[in-house]
């Protein structure tokens, strides 16, 4: 009986922790510029705010609709925020910023935002 009770309690504890572990994956909370935003000024910095602390190896790239990549310098990570400065301000056009991060749970997560400079 004690063996069954111990096993039951262990399984119950695992079941209770599963949703916490599954929700530990992080996602993008917000960004500047926001996804699908049209900005009426040149942009020289992009900021991502994630739902959890991210690891220092996280990064992002910026490309235009022709696939030309714009260098990101001064990449900064502060807890759940990642930002970077572009070598030159972005001029009129459509851009995609693609991020790749490692969250506190150790899982790699990636995604992207699109925005327009007009």
N, C-alpha and C positions, 0 to 999 in steps of 0.2 A: 504494500500500500504506500509506504514512504517513497519507494522508487517511482511509482506512478505519479504521486503528488509533485515530486521534484521535477520530473519530466514535464508535467502539465504546466508548472510554474515557469519553467524555462521557455517552453513554447509560447506561453502567454506573453512573457516579457519580450520575446523576439517579435511577436505579432504587433505588440504595441509600439516597438521601435521602428518597424518597417516604414510606416508613413513618414516618420521624421527623416529617415535616411533617404527616402525617395524624394522628399521635398527639399533636400539639401542642395540639389542642383541649382545653379544660379541662372538668372536671366537678366536681360537688360531692363532696368527700371526706367531710365530716361536718358536723353542725349541732347547735346547742343551741337549742331542743329538737331531738331527732332526728326524722326522718320517721316518722310513725305512732305517735309516743310519746304516752302519757297522762301528763301532769304533774300532781302533786297539790298544787301551790302556784301562786300567781299569778305570771305572767311579766311582767317589764318590760324584758327585753333578749333579742334574738335574735342568734345568732352563726353565721356560715357560714364553713367552712374549705374552700377550693378546692384543686385539684390543681396550680395554678400561680399565679404572681403575676397580680393583676388590676389593671385600670386604675381611676383615681380617678372616672371617670364611672359606674361600676357602682352599682346601687341595688337596693332591694327594697321591697315593700309587704306589708302584713298585712291580710287581710280575714277576716270571720267567715262562717259558712255562710249568712247572709242577704245577703252582698255588701257589708256595711258595712266601710269601710276605716278602719283605725286608724293615725293619724299616727306616722311614725317620725322621731324627731329624733336629733340627734347621730350621724349616720351616719359611721362610721369605716372606713377601708380601710388595712390594714397588710399589705403584701406580698400574701399569698394569703388573708387573712382579712378579712371584712366583718362589721361588727356595727352595731347601732343600738338606741337606747333608745326605748321606747314612751312617749308622753305620760302614759298611765295604765296600770297593770298590767292584764293581760288577766284577766277573770273566767271562770267556768265556761262552757265552750262549745267548739266546734270551729273551728279557724282554719287558714288557708292563708297561707304566706309565699311570695311569688313573687319570684324574683330574676332580674335581667338584668345580665349582666356583659360586659366586654370583656377577653379574655385577652391574654397577651403576643403571641400570634400575630395579634392584630387582629380576630379573629372574635367576633361577638356570640353569646353563649350564654345561654339562659334555662331556667328550670325552677322547680319549686316543691316545698315540703314541706307536709304536713298534720300537725297535732297537735291534741291535746285537752287542755284545762285542766279538771280535775275536782276 
